[in-house]
Amino acid sequence: MPVFTRRRPPQPPTDTSEPTGISGDEERANTEAVAGAGAESTGSAEGEKRASTEDGTEAEEPTPGAEAAAAAAAEERTPASEAGAEPQPETEHRSEANLETGAEAKVGVDPRAGAEPDAGRMPETKPETRPEVEPRTQARATPVPTAEAEAGVGAEVAGEAEPVPPADAEVEGTAAEIHGETKAHAEPTPPTDTAVEGTAAEIHGAAGVIAAPRPILRSRIARRLARRDRHPVASRGLRWATTALAAALVLGTLLLPNTLPALEPNRFTRIPAEAIIGAVVMLGLPRWPRLVAAVLYGVGLGALTVVNLLDMGFNEYLGRGFNAALDWDLLPDAQSYVADTMGGAFATGAAVGVVVLVLLLMAVMVWATIRLSELLVRYRSRASRGALVAGTVWITCTALGLTLFGSPIASDRAAGALKVHAQRTVDSLRDEAAFAQQAKADSFGNTPGDQLLPDLRGKDVIFTFIESYGRSATEDPVIAPGVNKTLDVSTKALAEAGFHARSGWLTSATYGGSSWLGHSTTMSGLWIDNQRRYRTVTAGDHLTLTKAFSKTGAWDTVGVMPGVQKGWPEEKWYGLDKLYDSRDLGYQGPKFSWSTMPDQYALEQFQQRVHGMERDKPLMSFVILTSSHQPWAPLPKMVDWDQLGDGSVFDAIQQAGNKAADIITDTTRSRQEYGKSIEYSVTSLTQWMERYGTDDTVLVFLGDHQPIARVSGDNASRDVPISVVAKDPKVLEKIADWNWTDGLKPAKDAPVWRMDSFRDRFLTAFGSTPHPSKG
């Protein structure tokens, strides 16, 4: 770094007769050393001319600018400086007023001008001790040093001097300040505990802001520092607040449970092992690897939060956690459900909002981890001690099983969640291959058509699923009274019409939703509890119960599915000759929540278009009723069967009904409205049976799954009621050994079977002969 020296104005010759104690040879040698040092420290300046003397010293011919600078310096020199007094040491903290004074003191002084030696003798110089200036100190006005003193300093650092800009160039800081910067390069100042962003050279040199490598960066740092200087308390509070927020985000994510009931304060009073490990890793890495690690750590925390939130949603609605290997396919179905329930615009806005929130979450978590990592490194010694103490406490609490507020103090929640999801994914992938082989094996796969269902020949058989009709409907204290009354009244009404019923329980393969998994499990005899299994089995030719009727050639097969609103390729797998979906039933009335039409209207259209028509063969029907689908608002009501028309009669009922948003947010009302929806669906079906059933009609109806956990409860079973209704007593005699309960309401202790066992039991009960096919 350059060291500026101050030039003295020309002095009159002195009396050379006065003894100096220095010989002529020594004097000339010293003069050469001083002049050489000045030449090296100042370089070649614009507008100056040098001439070499015979004895080796350099005499400079001052330019007009140099003479003016020298005159100004002579006028401003204080008596103390003329007497050779040493300048006072510079303090570490200086005001802006002192900075300006120091800058003014330098105006007009050529820093490259060295002292001119008197003819024939070496001028007297006094040794000067230059105080070390810290790079972050600010300048103040100091006494102008003498030319001899500055020449001495120049001689000391001549070997390190760099070229100095011209006199008319803009120079930031005084010579003493630049000397302080030189010392800072030689001896870097150790970092303090003060939270200062940026390097010292970028923030404050001895005289102010040193030029940053990039002007934009320098400007930003200067503005930030200016704001901090103007509002120090607010700046300090903001830094503490953002740091606390970052810590809360990281710790909260690491301790976040994956179920809503577990969201209790005691879950957040634990010490996460993942935070301790993360701190140790950050402390041990250099800058750039640490930054990469912090970013990856933040992205991982964001992903963990998303997975935990998905777990909460799946546990609330489907009674199980999210499966990363299987459940991504359900997200489009969820959007379709929202669109059908709340409208397309709302669904689109919700989807966009979710994507934005996920990206924002990732960005916030990355910011939090980067900020904490920088803080750890800034206070490295304290952070290292803290990590050591925290690790010791965690190990101790784990070994002793210590708890706080009923929850273990030591936590590895995040690592445990990742382990569970990883194991779940691996198991799912393995299960897919095993299930594909299982689906190829079928105990009735090679049974000829004439050996299937011989004891039901000539009967019109109807398999009907009632949406969300679960055990909670008959046993929950809030829901059951109305539903059980409806079942009792319907049983009595059917008996008066000549029909009798037997009822039991099936354990569904699904819970809270994904009704098609319950349908396919019942009809195929395979346990289909996820979307991947569903796709695997529907892509094959496994024998379904409905296809068994078609295989005999003795029945026409038809499907009535008002919930289907587009092409449904699974109708071939089910063995249906004809499918009536929502577009084929002529409905002109309003939608009721997700359901496209009331069950009463769908059953009436089934009668008019299919069941009531003259046919050459009996009919096997597959009917899905949807009015009891969540969110159970608004709900349809029973009207006179003869007034159904095209469904417009339901307009006033729909307009007077509840709003879905009001029911979704109220658990008690959700349970009440769910019960009313089951009452409506059961009433619609049993009244249809009373009205249109014949001596040859056999009705099998059941639920597809339990309602969501918010309605059925967190620990509800997966059981659903199933009933067989017929007028011909021989039909019920065939299932007498099932030990089911008489009537439409199964007893609590009635037999409970897995849903995938029903197909084989039904085929066997009605005379089918097994002929297995091997996988």
C-alpha positions in Angstrom: 0.0 0.0 0.0 1.3 3.5 -0.7 2.7 5.6 2.1 2.3 9.3 1.6 5.1 11.7 2.8 4.8 15.4 3.2 7.2 17.7 1.5 8.8 20.6 3.2 9.2 24.0 1.5 12.7 25.0 0.4 14.8 26.1 3.4 17.7 28.6 3.4 21.2 27.3 3.7 22.3 26.6 7.2 25.6 27.1 8.8 27.6 24.1 7.8 30.3 25.0 10.3 28.2 23.7 13.1 29.4 20.3 14.1 26.9 17.6 13.5 28.9 14.6 14.6 28.4 13.0 11.1 31.2 12.8 8.6 30.8 14.0 5.0 30.8 10.4 3.7 28.2 9.2 6.2 26.1 12.3 5.5 26.1 11.6 1.8 25.2 7.9 2.3 22.3 8.8 4.6 21.1 11.3 2.1 21.1 8.7 -0.6 19.1 6.3 1.5 16.5 8.9 2.4 16.2 10.2 -1.2 16.0 6.7 -2.6 13.2 5.8 -0.1 11.3 8.8 -1.1 11.6 8.0 -4.7 10.5 4.5 -4.3 7.5 5.5 -2.1 6.3 8.3 -4.3 6.9 6.9 -7.8 7.0 9.2 -10.9 4.4 12.0 -10.6 2.8 13.9 -13.4 4.3 17.4 -13.9 7.5 16.8 -11.9 11.1 16.6 -13.2 14.0 15.0 -11.5 17.7 15.6 -11.9 20.5 13.5 -10.5 23.3 15.2 -8.7 26.9 14.2 -8.8 26.9 12.8 -5.3 23.9 10.5 -6.0 21.1 12.5 -4.2 18.0 13.5 -6.1 16.8 17.2 -6.3 13.3 17.7 -7.5 12.3 20.9 -9.3 8.9 21.7 -7.8 6.0 22.3 -10.1 3.6 25.2 -9.5 1.1 22.9 -8.0 3.7 21.4 -5.7 4.8 24.9 -4.6 1.2 25.8 -3.8 0.7 22.6 -1.9 3.9 23.3 0.1 2.8 26.9 0.9 -0.6 25.7 2.1 1.1 23.0 4.3 3.4 25.6 5.7 0.6 27.9 6.6 -1.5 25.2 8.2 1.4 23.6 10.2 0.9 24.1 13.9 3.7 25.2 16.2 3.8 21.7 17.5 4.5 20.2 14.1 7.1 22.8 13.4 8.9 21.9 16.6 8.9 18.3 15.5 6.3 17.1 18.0 4.9 13.7 17.4 1.3 13.4 16.3 -1.2 12.1 18.8 -2.4 8.5 18.3 -5.6 8.1 16.5 -8.5 6.7 18.5 -10.6 3.8 17.3 -13.9 5.7 17.1 -14.1 9.1 15.4 -16.9 11.4 14.4 -17.8 12.4 10.8 -16.9 16.0 11.7 -13.3 14.8 12.5 -13.3 12.9 9.3 -14.1 16.0 7.3 -11.5 18.1 9.3 -8.8 15.5 8.5 -9.7 15.5 4.8 -9.5 19.3 4.7 -6.1 19.3 6.3 -4.8 17.3 3.4 -6.2 19.5 0.6 -3.4 20.9 -1.6 -0.7 18.7 -0.2 1.2 16.6 -2.7 1.7 13.3 -0.8 4.5 12.3 -3.1 6.7 15.3 -2.3 9.7 14.2 -0.3 11.9 16.5 1.9 14.7 18.3 0.1 18.0 17.9 1.9 20.0 21.0 2.7 23.0 21.5 0.6 25.9 19.5 1.9 24.3 18.1 5.0 21.6 15.6 6.0 18.6 17.3 7.6 17.8 16.3 11.1 15.1 13.8 11.5 13.4 12.6 14.6 12.2 9.1 14.9 8.5 8.7 14.9 6.4 5.9 16.3 3.3 5.5 14.1 0.2 4.3 15.9 -1.5 1.3 14.4 -4.9 2.1 13.0 -7.5 -0.6 12.9 -9.2 -1.1 9.5 -12.6 -0.2 10.9 -11.6 3.0 12.7 -12.8 6.3 11.4 -10.5 9.3 10.8 -10.2 12.5 12.7 -8.1 15.6 12.2 -4.5 15.1 13.4 -1.5 17.4 13.5 0.3 17.4 10.1 3.5 15.5 10.6 6.8 17.1 9.5 8.5 16.2 6.3 11.3 14.6 8.2 8.9 12.4 10.1 7.1 11.3 7.0 10.3 10.7 5.2 11.2 8.4 8.0 8.0 6.5 7.7 8.5 6.2 4.0 11.9 4.8 4.6 10.5 2.2 6.9 7.9 0.9 4.4 9.7 1.7 1.2 10.0 -2.0 0.4 6.2 -2.4 0.5 5.1 0.9 -1.1 2.9 0.9 -4.2 2.5 3.6 -6.8 0.4 6.5 -5.6 -2.3 8.2 -7.7 -1.7 11.6 -9.1 -2.1 14.6 -6.8 -5.3 15.7 -8.6 -6.9 12.3 -8.2 -9.7 11.7 -5.7 -8.1 10.1 -2.6 -10.3 8.6 0.1 -8.7 8.8 3.5 -5.5 10.4 4.7 -2.0 9.0 4.5 -2.1 7.9 8.0 -5.3 6.0 7.4 -3.9 4.3 4.4 -0.9 3.4 6.5 -3.4 1.9 8.9 -4.8 -0.2 6.1 -1.3 -1.4 5.2 -0.9 -2.5 8.8 -4.3 -4.3 8.6 -3.1 -6.3 5.6 0.0 -7.2 7.5 -1.7 -8.1 10.7 -5.4 -8.9 10.2 -7.7 -7.8 13.1 -9.3 -10.8 14.7 -13.1 -10.9 14.5 -15.1 -9.6 17.4 -18.4 -10.7 18.8 -20.1 -7.7 17.2 -22.5 -8.9 14.4 -21.1 -7.1 11.4 -22.0 -8.2 7.9 -19.3 -7.9 5.3 -15.6 -7.6 5.7 -13.9 -4.7 7.4 -12.5 -3.4 4.1 -16.0 -3.3 2.6 -17.5 -1.5 5.6 -15.1 0.9 7.2 -11.5 1.7 6.6 -9.7 4.2 8.9 -11.2 7.2 7.0 -14.6 5.8 5.9 -15.9 3.4 3.3 -13.1 1.8 1.3 -13.9 1.2 -2.3 -15.6 -2.2 -2.7 -14.8 -4.5 -5.5 -18.3 -3.8 -6.9 -19.9 -0.4 -6.7 -23.4 -1.9 -6.3 -22.2 -4.0 -3.3 -20.5 -1.0 -1.8 -23.6 1.1 -2.2 -25.9 -1.5 -0.6 -23.5 -2.0 2.3 -23.3 1.8 2.8 -27.1 2.2 2.8 -27.5 -0.7 5.2 -24.9 0.7 7.6 -26.5 4.1 7.3 -29.9 2.7 8.3 -28.3 0.9 11.3 -26.6 4.0 12.4 -29.8 6.0 12.2 -31.9 3.4 14.0 -29.6 1.2 16.1 -32.2 -0.1 18.5 -34.7 -1.0 15.8 -31.9 -2.7 13.7 -30.8 -4.7 16.7 -34.4 -5.7 17.5 -35.0 -6.7 13.9 -31.9 -8.9 13.8 -32.9 -10.6 17.0 -36.5 -11.1 15.7 -35.4 -12.6 12.4 -32.9 -14.9 14.1 -35.6 -16.1 16.5 -38.0 -16.6 13.6 -35.4 -18.7 11.8 -34.7 -20.8 14.9 -38.5 -21.3 15.5 -39.0 -22.4 11.9 -36.2 -25.0 12.0 -37.1 -26.4 15.4 -40.8 -26.4 14.7 -40.3 -28.3 11.5 -38.1 -30.9 13.1 -40.7 -31.4 15.9 -43.9 -31.2 13.8 -46.1 -34.3 14.2 -48.0 -35.9 11.3 -51.5 -36.0 12.8 -53.8 -33.3 13.9 -54.6 -34.8 17.4 -50.8 -34.8 18.1 -50.5 -31.0 17.6 -50.1 -30.2 21.2 -47.7 -27.8 22.9 -45.7 -30.5 24.7 -44.5 -31.8 21.3 -42.5 -28.6 20.8 -40.7 -28.7 24.2 -38.2 -31.3 23.0 -34.6 -31.3 21.9 -34.3 -32.5 18.3 -31.2 -34.6 17.5 -31.3 -33.4 13.9 -30.7 -29.8 15.0 -27.6 -30.8 17.0 -26.2 -32.8 14.1 -26.9 -30.0 11.7 -25.1 -27.5 13.9 -22.0 -29.7 14.1 -21.9 -30.2 10.4 -22.2 -26.4 9.7 -19.4 -25.6 12.2 -17.1 -28.1 10.5 -17.5 -27.0 6.9 -15.7 -24.2 5.0 -17.8 -21.3 3.6 -19.0 -22.6 0.2 -19.6 -26.2 1.2 -21.4 -24.9 4.3 -23.7 -22.7 2.1 -24.5 -25.7 -0.1 -25.2 -27.8 3.0 -27.5 -25.1 4.5 -29.5 -24.9 1.2 -29.9 -28.7 1.1 -30.8 -28.8 4.7 -33.5 -26.1 4.2 -34.9 -27.9 1.2 -35.1 -31.1 3.2 -36.9 -29.4 6.0 -39.4 -27.9 3.5 -40.0 -31.3 2.0 -40.4 -32.8 5.5 -43.0 -30.2 6.3 -45.0 -30.9 3.1 -44.9 -34.7 3.8 -46.1 -34.1 7.4 -49.0 -31.9 6.2 -49.9 -34.6 3.6 -49.9 -37.1 6.4 -52.3 -35.0 8.4 -54.7 -34.7 5.5 -54.6 -38.4 4.6 -55.0 -39.5 8.2 -57.9 -37.1 8.6 -59.7 -38.2 5.4 -58.4 -41.7 4.6 -57.4 -43.0 8.0 -53.8 -43.6 6.9 -50.6 -41.8 6.2 -49.4 -40.5 2.8 -47.6 -43.0 0.7 -45.0 -41.3 -1.6 -44.9 -44.3 -3.9 -48.7 -44.6 -4.5 -50.6 -41.5 -3.6 -49.4 -38.9 -6.0 -52.0 -40.3 -8.4 -54.8 -39.2 -5.9 -53.9 -35.5 -6.1 -55.7 -35.0 -9.4 -58.7 -36.8 -8.0 -58.7 -34.5 -5.0 -58.7 -31.5 -7.3 -61.6 -32.9 -9.2 -63.5 -33.5 -5.9 -62.9 -29.8 -4.9 -64.0 -28.6 -8.3 -67.2 -30.7 -8.1 -67.9 -29.6 -4.6 -66.8 -25.9 -4.5 -66.5 -25.0 -8.2 -63.9 -25.1 -10.9 -62.5 -21.6 -10.2 -62.1 -22.3 -6.5 -60.3 -25.6 -7.3 -57.9 -23.9 -9.8 -57.2 -21.1 -7.3 -56.6 -23.7 -4.5 -54.2 -25.7 -6.7 -52.2 -22.6 -7.6 -52.2 -21.4 -4.0 -50.9 -24.8 -2.9 -48.0 -24.7 -5.4 -47.1 -21.1 -4.4 -47.2 -22.0 -0.7 -44.9 -25.0 -1.2 -42.4 -22.9 -3.1 -42.6 -20.1 -0.5 -42.1 -22.7 2.3 -39.0 -24.0 0.6 -37.6 -20.5 0.2 -38.3 -19.6 3.8 -36.7 -22.8 5.1 -33.6 -22.2 3.0 -33.3 -18.6 4.3 -33.7 -19.9 7.9 -31.0 -22.5 7.6 -28.5 -20.1 5.9 -29.1 -17.4 8.5 -28.5 -19.8 11.4 -25.5 -21.4 9.8 -23.8 -17.9 9.4 -24.7 -17.1 13.0 -23.1 -20.4 14.2 -19.9 -19.6 12.4 -19.8 -16.0 13.6 -19.9 -17.2 17.2 -18.0 -20.4 16.6 -16.6 -20.9 20.0 -19.9 -20.3 21.8 -21.8 -22.4 19.2 -19.3 -25.3 19.6 -19.7 -25.3 23.3 -23.5 -25.1 23.0 -23.6 -28.1 20.5 -21.5 -30.1 22.9 -23.7 -29.4 25.8 -26.9 -30.0 23.8 -25.6 -33.3 22.5 -24.6 -34.4 26.0 -28.1 -33.5 27.4 -29.8 -35.4 24.5 -27.8 -38.5 25.1 -28.5 -38.4 28.8 -32.2 -37.8 28.4 -32.4 -40.7 25.9 -30.5 -43.1 28.1 -32.6 -42.2 31.2 -35.9 -41.8 29.4 -36.5 -38.4 30.9 -39.8 -36.6 30.0 -41.2 -33.1 30.2 -44.9 -32.3 30.2 -45.6 -36.0 29.5 -43.4 -36.1 26.4 -39.8 -37.3 26.0 -37.2 -34.5 26.1 -34.9 -36.1 23.5 -36.5 -36.3 20.0 -35.6 -37.8 16.7 -39.0 -37.1 15.2 -37.7 -35.9 11.8 -35.4 -38.9 11.3 -38.1 -41.3 12.4 -40.6 -39.8 9.9 -38.1 -40.1 7.1 -37.4 -43.7 8.1 -41.1 -44.5 8.1 -41.8 -43.0 4.7 -38.7 -44.7 3.2 -39.8 -48.1 4.6 -43.3 -47.5 3.4 -42.1 -46.7 -0.1 -39.9 -49.7 -0.3 -42.7 -52.0 1.0 -45.1 -50.6 -1.6 -42.7 -51.2 -4.5 -42.2 -54.8 -3.3 -45.9 -55.3 -2.8 -46.7 -54.2 -6.3 -44.7 -57.1 -7.8 -46.2 -59.6 -5.4 -49.7 -58.5 -5.9 -49.4 -58.8 -9.7 -48.6 -62.5 -9.2 -51.5 -62.9 -6.7 -54.0 -61.3 -9.1 -53.2 -63.9 -11.7 -54.3 -66.8 -9.3 -58.0 -67.2 -9.0 -60.0 -70.0 -7.3 -62.8 -69.5 -9.8 -60.7 -68.4 -12.7 -61.2 -71.5 -14.8 -64.8 -72.3 -13.7 -67.1 -72.8 -16.8 -70.0 -70.4 -17.1 -72.6 -73.1 -16.6 -71.1 -73.9 -13.2 -71.3 -70.3 -11.9 -74.3 -69.1 -9.8 -76.7 -71.9 -10.8 -78.9 -71.2 -7.7 -79.7 -67.6 -8.8 -80.8 -68.3 -12.3 -83.9 -66.3 -13.2 -83.4 -63.7 -10.5 -82.8 -60.0 -11.0 -79.8 -59.4 -8.8 -78.8 -55.8 -7.8 -75.5 -54.9 -6.1 -75.8 -51.4 -4.6 -73.1 -49.4 -2.8 -74.2 -46.6 -0.5 -71.5 -43.9 -0.3 -69.7 -43.7 3.2 -72.2 -46.0 4.8 -70.1 -47.3 7.7 -70.4 -48.8 11.2 -70.3 -45.4 12.8 -73.7 -44.6 11.2 -75.3 -47.3 13.5 -73.2 -46.9 16.6 -72.1 -43.3 17.0 -74.2 -41.6 19.7 -74.7 -38.5 17.6 -75.4 -40.2 14.3 -76.9 -43.6 15.2 -80.4 -42.5 16.6 -81.7 -41.2 13.3 -80.0 -43.9 11.2 -81.2 -46.8 13.4 -84.7 -45.5 13.4 -84.6 -45.3 9.6 -83.3 -48.9 9.4 -86.0 -50.2 11.7 -88.8 -48.4 9.8 -87.4 -49.6 6.5 -87.2 -53.2 7.7 -90.8 -53.1 8.8 -91.9 -51.5 5.5 -90.1 -54.1 3.5 -91.6 -56.9 5.5 -95.1 -55.5 4.9 -94.2 -55.6 1.1 -93.1 -59.3 1.5 -89.3 -58.8 1.6 -87.0 -60.1 4.3 -83.4 -59.2 5.0 -80.2 -60.5 6.6 -77.3 -58.2 7.6 -73.7 -58.5 8.7 -70.3 -56.7 8.6 -67.5 -56.4 6.1 -64.1 -54.7 6.8 -63.5 -52.3 4.0 -60.1 -52.0 2.2 -60.4 -48.2 2.3 -61.4 -45.6 4.8 -62.9 -42.1 4.4 -62.7 -42.0 0.6 -61.4 -43.8 -2.6 -64.7 -45.6 -2.9 -63.6 -47.4 -6.0 -61.2 -49.4 -3.9 -64.1 -50.8 -1.8 -66.1 -51.5 -5.0 -63.3 -53.4 -6.6 -62.3 -55.3 -3.5 -65.8 -56.6 -3.0 -66.3 -57.6 -6.6 -62.8 -59.1 -7.2 -62.1 -61.0 -4.1 -58.7 -59.3 -3.9 -57.5 -56.8 -1.2 -57.2 -53.6 -3.2 -56.2 -50.9 -0.7 -54.2 -48.5 -2.9 -54.3 -47.0 -6.3 -51.4 -49.0 -7.7 -53.1 -52.3 -6.8 -56.3 -51.0 -8.4 -54.5 -50.2 -11.7 -52.8 -53.5 -11.7 -55.9 -55.6 -11.2 -58.2 -53.6 -13.6 -55.5 -54.0 -16.3 -55.9 -57.8 -16.1 -58.7 -60.3 -16.6 -59.3 -61.3 -12.9 -62.9 -62.6 -12.5 -65.2 -60.2 -10.8 -68.5 -61.1 -9.3 -70.3 -59.0 -11.8 -68.3 -60.6 -14.6 -69.3 -64.0 -13.3 -72.9 -63.2 -14.1 -71.9 -62.1 -17.6 -69.8 -65.2 -18.1 -72.8 -67.5 -17.5 -74.6 -66.0 -20.5 -77.8 -66.1 -18.4 -77.9 -62.5 -17.4 -77.8 -59.1 -19.0 -75.4 -56.9 -17.1 -75.7 -53.1 -16.6 -74.1 -50.4 -14.5 -75.8 -47.3 -13.1 -73.2 -44.8 -11.9 -74.4 -41.2 -11.5 -71.0 -40.3 -10.1 -69.1 -41.1 -13.3 -68.9 -37.9 -15.4 -66.5 -39.0 -18.2 -65.3 -42.1 -19.9 -64.9 -45.1 -17.5 -62.8 -47.9 -19.1 -63.2 -50.2 -16.0 -66.7 -51.1 -17.2 -65.1 -53.9 -19.3 -63.2 -55.3 -16.3 -66.5 -55.4 -14.4 -68.1 -57.3 -17.2 -70.9 -54.7 -17.9 -72.8 -54.8 -21.1 -74.1 -51.3 -20.7 -73.2 -48.3 -18.5 -75.5 -45.4 -17.5 -73.4 -42.6 -16.1 -74.4 -39.0 -15.2 -74.7 -38.0 -18.8 -77.2 -40.7 -19.7 -79.9 -40.2 -17.0 -81.4 -37.0 -18.3 -81.1 -35.0 -15.1 -81.9 -31.3 -15.3 -81.9 -30.4 -11.7 -79.1 -28.9 -9.4 -76.1 -30.7 -8.0 -76.1 -31.5 -4.3 -72.5 -31.0 -3.2 -70.3 -33.5 -5.0 -73.3 -35.7 -6.0 -74.5 -35.0 -9.5 -78.1 -36.0 -8.7 -80.2 -37.2 -5.8 -80.3 -41.0 -5.2 -84.1 -41.0 -5.5 -83.9 -39.6 -9.1 -81.1 -42.1 -10.1 -83.1 -45.1 -8.9 -86.2 -43.8 -10.7 -84.2 -43.5 -13.9 -82.8 -47.0 -13.3 -86.4 -48.3 -13.1 -87.6 -46.4 -16.2 -84.6 -47.1 -18.5 -83.5 -50.6 -17.3 -85.2 -52.5 -14.6 -88.8 -51.8 -15.7 -88.1 -52.7 -19.3 -89.1 -56.0 -20.9 -86.1 -58.3 -21.4 -85.3 -61.8 -22.7 -82.9 -62.4 -19.8 -82.9 -61.5 -16.1 -80.8 -58.5 -15.1 -77.7 -58.1 -13.0 -77.2 -54.5 -12.0 -74.3 -52.7 -10.5 -75.6 -49.4 -8.9 -73.6 -46.7 -7.0 -75.5 -44.2 -4.9 -73.8 -40.9 -4.2 -76.1 -38.6 -2.1 -74.2 -39.4 1.1 -70.9 -38.2 -0.2 -69.1 -35.6 1.8 -69.3 -32.7 2.6 -73.1 -33.5 3.1 -74.3 -30.0 2.2 -76.7 -29.2 0.7 -78.7 -32.5 1.1 -81.7 -33.6 -1.1 -85.0 -34.6 0.5 -87.5 -37.2 -0.5 -90.3 -36.1 -2.9 -93.2 -37.9 -4.4 -91.9 -40.5 -6.8 -94.4 -39.4 -9.4 -93.2 -35.8 -9.3 -89.5 -36.5 -10.0 -89.7 -35.6 -13.7 -86.4 -34.3 -15.0 -85.1 -33.4 -11.5 -86.1 -29.7 -11.6 -88.3 -30.3 -8.6 -85.1 -30.3 -6.5 -84.2 -26.7 -7.3 -86.0 -25.2 -4.3 -84.6 -27.9 -2.0 -81.0 -27.3 -3.1 -81.4 -23.5 -2.7 -82.7 -23.9 0.8 -80.0 -26.3 1.9 -76.9 -25.7 3.9 -73.7 -24.3 2.5 -70.8 -26.7 2.2 -68.4 -24.3 3.7 -70.5 -24.0 6.9 -70.6 -27.8 7.4 -67.0 -28.6 6.6 -65.7 -26.3 9.4 -68.1 -27.7 12.0 -67.4 -31.2 13.2 -70.7 -31.6 15.1 -72.8 -30.4 12.2 -70.8 -32.6 9.9 -71.7 -35.6 11.9 -75.4 -34.6 12.1 -75.6 -33.9 8.3 -73.8 -37.2 7.5 -76.4 -39.1 9.5 -79.2 -37.4 7.6 -77.5 -38.3 4.3 -77.4 -42.0 5.2 -81.1 -41.8 6.2 -82.0 -40.3 2.8 -80.0 -42.9 0.8 -81.4 -45.9 2.8 -84.9 -44.5 2.5 -84.6 -44.0 -1.2 -83.3 -47.5 -1.8 -85.8 -49.3 0.4 -88.8 -47.3 -0.9 -87.6 -48.2 -4.5 -87.6 -51.8 -3.4 -91.1 -51.6 -2.0 -92.3 -49.8 -5.1 -90.6 -51.7 -7.9 -89.3 -55.0 -6.4 -90.7 -58.3 -7.6 -90.7 -61.9 -6.5 -87.5 -62.4 -8.4 -85.6 -59.3 -7.2 -82.6 -59.8 -5.0 -80.9 -56.7 -3.5 -77.5 -56.8 -2.0 -76.5 -53.4 -0.6 -73.6 -52.3 1.5 -71.3 -49.4 2.4 -68.1 -48.8 0.5 -66.2 -47.3 3.5 -66.5 -45.4 6.8 -66.9 -41.6 6.7 -63.8 -39.4 7.3 -62.1 -39.5 10.7 -63.6 -36.0 11.6 -67.0 -37.7 11.5 -66.4 -41.4 12.5 -63.6 -40.7 15.0 -59.9 -41.2 15.2 -60.0 -44.8 16.3 -63.1 -46.0 14.3 -63.1 -49.4 12.7 -63.3 -49.9 9.0 -66.4 -52.0 9.2 -69.4 -51.4 6.9 -72.9 -52.9 7.0 -74.0 -55.3 4.3 -77.6 -56.6 3.8 -79.2 -59.1 1.4 -82.9 -58.5 0.7 -85.2 -60.9 -1.2 -88.8 -61.9 -1.4 -88.0 -65.6 -2.2 -87.2 -67.3 1.1 -84.9 -69.8 -0.8 -82.5 -67.0 -1.4 -82.0 -66.3 2.3 -81.8 -70.0 3.1 -78.7 -70.2 0.9 -76.9 -67.8 3.3 -78.3 -69.2 6.6 -75.0 -70.5 7.7 -73.5 -67.0 7.5 -75.3 -66.4 10.8 -76.2 -62.8 9.8 -78.7 -60.7 11.8 -82.4 -60.6 10.6 -83.4 -57.2 9.3 -81.4 -54.3 7.8 -79.5 -53.5 11.0 -76.6 -55.9 11.8 -76.1 -56.7 15.5 -72.9 -55.5 17.1 -71.7 -59.1 17.5 -72.7 -60.2 14.0 -70.0 -61.9 11.9 -67.3 -59.6 10.5 -65.5 -60.7 7.3 -62.8 -59.0 5.3 -64.4 -57.4 2.2 -62.2 -59.4 -0.2 -63.7 -62.7 1.1 -67.3 -61.8 0.0 -66.9 -62.8 -3.6 -65.9 -66.4 -3.0 -68.5 -66.8 -0.2 -71.3 -65.5 -2.4 -70.3 -67.6 -5.4 -70.0 -70.7 -3.2 -73.4 -70.0 -1.4 -75.2 -70.0 -4.7 -73.8 -73.1 -6.2 -70.6 -72.1 -8.0 -67.9 -74.8 -8.4 -64.2 -73.7 -7.9 -61.8 -74.3 -10.8 -58.6 -72.5 -9.8 -56.3 -70.7 -12.3 -52.6 -70.5 -11.4 -50.6 -67.3 -11.6 
